[in-house]
Amino acid sequence: MSMWSDFDLTDRQRELVGRATELGPAFAARAPETDRDARFPHENYADMRDAGLLALCIPSQYGGLGADYRTYFLVASEIGRHCGATALTLNMHSCSMLWSGPLADDLPMTDAERRGHQERRAALYDLVLHEKAIFAQPFSEPHTQAATGKAPFGTTARKVDGGYVVTGKKHFASLAGAATHYSVLCTEEREGSDLYPKDTIMLAVPGDADGFSVVGDWDTLGMRGTVSKSLDIDGVFVPDAHQIMPRGVYYRAAIQWPHMFLTLTPAYMGIAQAAYDFVVAFLRGEVEGAKGVKRGSPIKQFAVAEMRIKLEQMRALFLEAATDARFNPSKDARMRAYVANYTIMETVNDICRLAIRTCGGTTIMKKFPLERLYRDSRCGALMLPWSAEACLERLGRECLYERGESD
């Protein structure tokens, strides 16, 4: 049974979530090893490919499953219930399809931009559908606010005949070494001009290209299976056909389609559900190795009740934000997105904290999933561009100022 089984879903949504539910037990069984060894979950990706889920957000007219934004949220959170690292990396892959698909279709483009984009994305989708391509989406860079459109990227693209030459560095690049293509956000250089955020371009850099390398270690607190190492991109040639979004379109999306940055939350929504489900099963004596079960204790019941309240608060905001997502949302809808992201990323860790305290010291053992869920859950609030602090900053300002106002 999925975490959305009693919600009002379309038949198509129920079917797609069901595919994730069916894969879930195998993902959960592999999760301890994936975490322990900081190893990418290749087997999970093979299973998702066989189930069609790597084409989840490819529009149906191109041969994909045609999931919209809300459907993606439902499916990805169900995957996160079984393996947070798999769900989080699926986000990076799926967003290349989602941003170039339904989101791009919602954005204003010239007729020429639209025609070129549709032609290029068809070829990129074909890589996923027929050549087993996996896309990463590295946009984090040291010391930059470029991801939200406030500054140019330090990674640059210089136009040459037939394509671009890309140079720069990315860090926290999930799927590093596992992806076949990296959807790199960079700023196009213009001769005689400073770098400008509106000249941001998104290019699919092949992982086997000359000048491209994965560097560094990945030995972290949590989300270890994402293998989010750093990338060195040294004069890599990328053909024109590998434009995922035309120049300037990402900038428009960052400003006018803000819910694009909320797609990290499904992994953490799933982790919260997993922690709650474990506690209920543990206290009911349904977990192998559970000793001293005291479900009749008021203290245990109060703790589970508090977890359920927090879970439902998260879920309500999660679904509302998924429904609000669109081009040029209202100010209130945008602020609800900040609230949803902040609440989910902070509350998931609080639920995991309560879970460990309620079940007791036995469950800090690695034979149980709670200690992994706790570590994974703590990572969410750190993730840019909408870290917990960034959400508070944006929300506080927008509560008090209208656009264009200043003191």
Buried (B, 14 or more C-beta within 10 A) or exposed (E): EBBBEEEEBEEEBBEBBBBBBEBBEBBBEBBBEBBEEBBBBEBBBEBBBEBBBBBBBBBEEBBBBBBBBBBBBBBBBBBBBBBBBBBBBBBBBBBBBBBBBBBBEBBEBEEEBBEBBBEBBBEBBBBBBEEEBBBBBBBBBEEBBBBBBEBBBBBBBBBEEEBBBBBBBBBBBBBBBBBBBBBBBBBBBEEEEEBBBBBBBBBBBBBEBEBBBBEEEBEBEBBBBBBBBBBBBEEBBBEBEBBBBBBBBBBBBBBBBBBBBBBBBBBBBBBBBBBBBBBBEBBEEEBEEBEEBEEEEEEBBEBBEBBBEBBEEBBEBBBBBBBBBBBBBEEEBBBBBBBBBBBBBBBBBBBBBBBBEBBBEBBEEEEBBBBBBBBBBBBBBBBBBBBBEBBEEBBEEBEEEEEEEEE
